[in-house]
């Protein structure tokens, strides 16, 4: 089950990154996922009689970016999920059984486990792979570079 979750997470991450590439860097400029999101927003706008006017285009672009961010966060949550709670160390007084594993994995994926700026101090990786995973995750979704614990 853990390997399947990890593979599913990597597939979701890859699909999001591929769509970003096709939308932003490919000469055709048309990623399948972002195109579907923007087309859906245009279709809804058309059915409503274009009441929102020129705001529909920018809303579609922002929605496409949000979908990319959600895909990255969800993908990394699936990668982290098999390692919750045994792959993480919790501060004294924190009972990991109080939290649902998937909610914890989402929280960890959204707060970049390699950095301590957004992560609550009660949770930290206890094995070497989560920092490696966060090092890969961080530049792919935030553009902020490697987590600080990899810097000298």
C-alpha positions in Angstrom: 0.0 0.0 0.0 2.8 2.4 0.8 4.6 1.9 -2.5 1.3 2.4 -4.4 0.6 5.7 -2.5 4.1 6.9 -3.2 3.8 6.1 -6.9 0.4 7.7 -7.1 1.8 10.8 -5.4 4.7 10.9 -7.9 2.3 10.6 -10.8 0.2 13.5 -9.5 3.3 15.6 -9.0 4.5 14.7 -12.5 1.1 15.5 -14.1 1.1 18.9 -12.4 4.7 19.7 -13.4 4.0 18.5 -17.0 1.0 20.7 -17.3 3.0 23.7 -16.0 5.7 23.0 -18.6 3.2 22.6 -21.4 1.3 25.8 -20.4 4.2 28.0 -19.7 7.3 26.8 -21.6 6.1 24.7 -24.5 5.6 26.6 -27.9 2.0 25.5 -28.2 1.3 26.8 -24.6 -1.5 24.5 -23.9 -1.5 22.2 -20.9 -4.4 19.7 -20.8 -5.3 20.3 -17.1 -5.0 24.1 -17.2 -6.8 24.3 -20.6 -9.7 22.3 -19.1 -9.9 24.6 -16.1 -9.9 27.8 -18.2 -12.3 26.3 -20.7 -14.7 25.4 -17.9 -14.6 28.9 -16.5 -15.2 30.4 -19.9 -18.2 28.0 -20.5 -19.7 28.9 -17.2 -19.2 32.6 -18.0 -20.8 32.2 -21.4 -23.8 30.4 -19.8 -24.2 33.2 -17.4 -24.3 35.8 -20.2 -20.7 37.0 -19.5 -21.8 38.9 -16.5 -18.3 39.1 -15.1 -16.9 40.7 -18.3 -13.2 41.0 -18.6 -12.5 39.4 -15.2 -13.1 35.9 -16.5 -9.7 35.6 -18.3 -7.6 36.6 -15.2 -9.8 34.4 -13.0 -9.1 31.5 -15.3 -5.4 32.0 -15.1 -5.4 32.3 -11.3 -7.6 29.1 -11.1 -5.1 27.2 -13.3 -2.2 28.2 -11.1 -4.2 27.2 -8.0 -4.9 23.8 -9.6 -1.1 23.4 -10.1 -0.4 24.2 -6.5 -3.1 21.9 -5.3 -1.7 19.1 -7.5 1.8 19.5 -6.0 0.5 19.6 -2.4 -1.8 16.6 -2.9 1.0 14.7 -4.7 3.5 15.3 -1.8 0.8 14.4 0.7 0.4 11.0 -1.0 4.2 10.6 -0.9 4.3 11.4 2.8 1.2 9.5 3.8 2.7 6.0 4.2 5.3 7.5 6.6 2.8 9.2 8.9 3.3 9.0 12.0 6.3 6.7 12.2 8.4 8.8 9.8 8.1 11.9 11.9 9.0 12.9 15.4 6.4 14.7 17.5 7.2 17.0 20.4 6.4 15.8 23.9 2.7 16.3 24.7 1.6 15.8 21.1 -0.3 12.7 20.4 -0.1 11.8 16.7 -3.1 9.4 17.1 -5.3 12.5 17.6 -4.7 13.5 14.0 -6.0 11.7 10.9 -3.0 10.5 8.8 -4.2 12.1 5.5 -4.9 15.5 7.2 -1.4 15.4 8.8 0.2 14.5 5.4 -1.6 17.4 3.8 -0.5 19.7 6.5 3.1 18.6 6.2 3.1 18.8 2.4 1.7 22.3 2.5 4.1 23.6 5.1 7.3 22.3 3.4 8.7 19.9 6.0 12.3 20.9 5.2 11.8 24.4 6.5 11.0 25.4 10.0 9.4 28.8 9.0 5.9 27.5 8.4 6.0 24.2 10.1 4.8 23.9 13.6 7.7 22.9 15.8 5.7 19.8 17.1 6.4 17.8 13.9 9.8 17.1 12.3 11.1 14.3 10.0 12.7 11.5 11.8 14.2 9.7 8.7 16.5 11.0 6.0 14.0 10.9 3.1 11.4 13.5 4.1 14.1 16.3 3.9 15.1 15.0 0.5 11.5 14.9 -0.5 10.9 18.4 0.7 14.1 19.6 -1.1 12.5 18.3 -4.4 9.1 19.6 -3.5 10.1 23.1 -2.4 11.5 24.4 -5.7 8.8 22.7 -7.7 6.0 24.6 -6.0 7.3 27.6 -4.2 10.3 28.6 -6.3 12.2 29.4 -3.1 15.1 27.1 -3.5 16.4 24.4 -1.3 15.3 24.2 2.4 17.6 25.9 4.8 19.0 22.7 6.4 20.7 21.8 3.1 22.5 25.2 3.0 25.9 25.5 4.6 
